[in-house]
Structures are given as C-alpha cells and as structure tokens.
C-alpha cells in the first residue's frame, strides 16, 4: 500500500511540475502583462485552479504516506514487543525459550 501511495505521489508531483511549466511559459512569454519578478509569476501560477487542485492532492498524499510509514514502524516495533512478551511468558511458565 505504501509503495502504491508513493507512486501516486510521484505521479501527482510530476503533473504539478508540468502545470507549473505550462503557466511559467505563459506568464513569461505569452501574457500581455510583463511580470517583473519570479515571485510575482509564482504567485500567479500558484493561484491557478488546476495548480491548486493538484497541489492539494500532493499534500494529502504526503500526509497519507507519512501516516502509513509511521504505521509500518509501529507494527514493526509491536512485533518485537510481542516476541519479547512470548519469551517472558515462556520463561515464567518454566518452558524456557
């Protein structure tokens, strides 16, 4: 599941880069207004609906990936804890390891 979500995130980030490049070209070369700084152009690009939509999806994917990564780490540590409990229980029962 984590790999699938990471792939989805990668694809969304690639799509976001394509959208950014499209609007950058527009604002630098095709727009009637001459933008003076990169910051102004970025502000215009970041306000485009299609950019906002994909950026929100990218942010959501990052949250999902972070959650899944933490979940896998917790499961891994639980497995170790369960093994320890089984060993302690068998020692207490006098069975050894």
JOZIVEN-V921875 format. One record per backbone hydrogen bond with DSSP energy under -0.5 kcal/mol. CO is the residue of the C=O (numbers start at 1). NH is the residue of the N-H. Records with the same first field share a line. If there is no record, write none. Layout:
CO->NH + NH
This chain:
1->5
2->6
3->7
4->8
5->9
6->10
7->11
8->12
9->13
10->14
11->15
12->16
13->17
14->18
15->19
16->20
17->21
18->22
19->23
20->24
21->25
22->26
23->27
24->28
25->29 + 30
26->30 + 31
27->35
33->35
37->41
38->42
39->43
40->44
41->45
42->46
43->47
45->48
48->52
49->53
50->54
51->55
52->56
53->57
54->58
55->59
56->60
57->61
58->62
59->63
60->64
61->65
62->66
63->67
64->68
65->69
66->70
67->71
68->72
69->73
70->74
71->75
72->76
73->77
74->78
75->79
76->80
77->81
78->82
79->83
80->84
81->85
82->86
83->87
84->88
85->89
86->90
87->91
88->92
89->93
90->95 + 96
91->94
